[in-house]
């Protein structure tokens, strides 16, 4: 199934299996590479908090870019 990328651990608890937390709304380049490796062959869903919409869209774009490379 998909891997959900959330902002914090309580969000991960709500998603259950297949979710990871960033501890904020920004992912480093290293974290992006790890996420892509972790979710190889699986869909990635960016589920940041509502007020972090711009950050969520930017992260989704970065993840797509790294996956294409």
Secondary structure by P-SEA (a helix, b strand, c coil): cbbbbbccaaaaaaacccccccccccccaaaaaaaaaaaccbbbbbbccccaaaaaaaaaaaaaaaaac
